[in-house]
Amino acid sequence: MFHVYVIKIGTHAIGIVSLAAEGYRFYAVTQTFSALEKQIFGSAEEARSAALALSTLG
């Protein structure tokens, strides 16, 4: 079974996270969030919070 979540900030989809053996891996939609692709997160919400910290969207 796949566990994939769309990460949005406001109305903007900025990436997806997928559950892997080691945790949640982030895949960026735009270059703005590409730095998060090297990180593993404990939850989808943790990935969203990290994206929000990088965001200029809101």
DOZA-397746 format. One record per atom (N, C-alpha, C): x, y, z. Coordinates in steps of 0.05 Angstrom, whole numbers, plus 5000, padded with zeros to 4 digits. Layout:
N
XYZ
...
This chain:
58
501749765000
500050005000
501850255000
501050444984
502550694982
501550905001
503351055013
502651275030
503951525019
502351675003
503351914990
501452144997
502552375004
500952605012
501852844996
499953004986
500553254973
500953464996
503053614993
503653825013
502854085000
501154225014
500154485004
500754705025
501254935015
501355175032
499355365020
497255405035
494955555025
493655395003
493355504980
492255364957
494355254938
496955284945
499155204927
500254934935
500154744917
501454484921
504454534916
506054474936
508954524934
510654274934
509454044938
510853794938
509153564946
510353334947
509053094958
510952964978
509852814996
511552645013
510552355010
512452185011
511951895007
513251745030
511751565042
512851405064
514851195053
517251205063
519351025057
520150875082
521850685080
522650525104
523850695126
525250905118
526551075139
524951305148
522651365136
520951585143
519651705119
518751955121
517452085099
519452245082
519452195056
521252325038
519652535022
520852775020
519552995007
520453014978
518553074960
519253114931
518053384924
519753574917
518953854911
517653874884
515654054882
514454124856
516054354844
517154534860
518654754850
521454764863
523254904850
526054934859
526155054888
524255224895
524255344921
524455144944
523354914940
523254714962
525054474957
526854494937
528554264931
530554194953
531254374970
533054314993
531854105012
529154085012
527853895030
528053615020
528753574994
528853304983
531153134994
533053255007
535253105019
534653015048
532353095058
531653035086
529552825088
529552685111
527552495119
525952615142
523352585141
521652705162
520152485177
519352545201
517952355218
514952335211
513952535197
511052535190
510752725166
508452705153
507752885132
507553175142
506453205166
506053475178
508753595184
510753435192
513453535197
514653645171
514253505150
515253595123
513853855115
511253875120
509754115114
510854355130
511354305156
512454525173
515154615163
516854435154
519454505143
519054675117
517154595101
516654735076
515555015083
513955035102
512755295110
515055485119
517055375133
519255535142
520855655118
520955505096
522355605072
520555775054
518055775060
516055895042
516056195042
515456305019
514756595016
511856615009
510356385010
507556385002
505656455025
506556405049
504556455070
505356355096
